[in-house]
Amino acid sequence: MRVYFTRLLSLYNQCLEKRPFTTQGLSACFLYATGDFMCQIIEKKKFTLDLDYKRIFRMAMYGTFVFAPISHLWYLNLDKRIIVTKRNKFKQISKKVLLDEFVFTPIVLLAFFSTLTTFEHLMNKYEKKKNEEEIKTIDNDLFYKITHKLKDDYVNTFLVDMAVWPPLQYFNFYFIPGVYRVLYINVCCIFWNAFLSMQQHKH
């Protein structure tokens, strides 16, 4: 089992080196979809396949095309700008955690709520038959939905994030090789994604 896992990790590393965006995008796609799958099971309080698969698809698309690429670029640049050595390890890692929490996280949460609200809005709009006048109002309606969503859930989600992610990120920067950091975050995100999905889809 250990040998199999080592080979799988080696293959993943090769894919990361050759096609980092594609590999991390596919990883995030699977893990964001898994997070929403778990969320829906929790909401229904039983295991069932009678789920909202369009919702899972929206989460997967966000993970693939938004979270994965910006995370890859963020951690790549963070590792280049803040060099960690044995002498300054705690200080430099603390800088990384603070930057991650107070620079990167606010942007990611803004992107999450805005993107998912946009996906949901557009899919709902075009699933129904709408006359031309209704289609013209889509942008104004969408702006209201995004701002309303951010007003309701952004701050509370960020406060929860502050309690959850700094310890995980200290472990990340201390022990996880740079090439695996987005994968580590994606795995941690399975449960976090379930929480985010609840925040996005609560009524």
Long-range contacts (C-beta under 8 A, 24 or more apart in sequence): 12-183, 13-179, 13-180, 16-179, 17-179, 20-72, 21-68, 21-69, 21-72, 24-68, 24-69, 24-71, 24-72, 24-182, 24-183, 24-186, 25-63, 25-64, 25-65, 25-68, 25-69, 26-64, 27-68, 27-182, 27-183, 27-186, 28-63, 28-64, 28-67, 28-68, 28-71, 28-182, 28-186, 29-60, 29-61, 29-63, 29-64, 29-68, 30-60, 31-63, 31-186, 31-187, 31-189, 31-190, 31-193, 32-59, 32-60, 32-62, 32-63, 32-64, 32-67, 32-186, 32-189, 32-193, 33-57, 33-59, 33-60, 33-63, 34-190, 34-193, 35-59, 35-189, 35-190, 35-191, 35-192, 35-193, 35-194, 35-196, 35-197, 36-60, 36-193, 36-194, 36-197, 38-190, 38-191, 38-193, 38-194, 39-193, 39-194, 39-195, 39-197, 39-198, 39-201, 40-197, 42-194, 42-198, 43-198, 54-123, 55-120, 55-197, 55-201, 58-116, 58-119, 58-120, 58-123, 59-116, 59-193, 59-197, 61-119, 62-112, 62-115, 62-116, 62-119, 63-186, 63-193, 66-111, 66-112, 66-115, 67-108, 67-111, 67-112, 68-182, 70-107, 70-108, 70-111, 71-108, 71-182, 71-185, 72-182, 74-100, 74-104, 75-178, 75-181, 75-182, 76-178, 79-178, 84-173, 89-174, 93-170, 93-173, 93-174, 96-169, 96-173, 97-166, 97-169, 97-170, 97-173, 100-165, 100-169, 101-161, 101-162, 101-165, 101-166, 101-169, 105-158, 105-161, 105-165, 106-158, 109-154, 109-157, 109-158, 109-161, 110-150, 110-154, 112-196, 112-200, 113-146, 113-149, 113-150, 113-153, 113-154, 113-157, 113-200, 114-146, 114-150, 116-200, 117-142, 117-145, 117-146, 117-149, 117-200, 118-142, 118-146, 121-145, 149-200, 153-199, 153-200, 156-199, 157-196, 157-199, 160-195, 164-192, 165-192
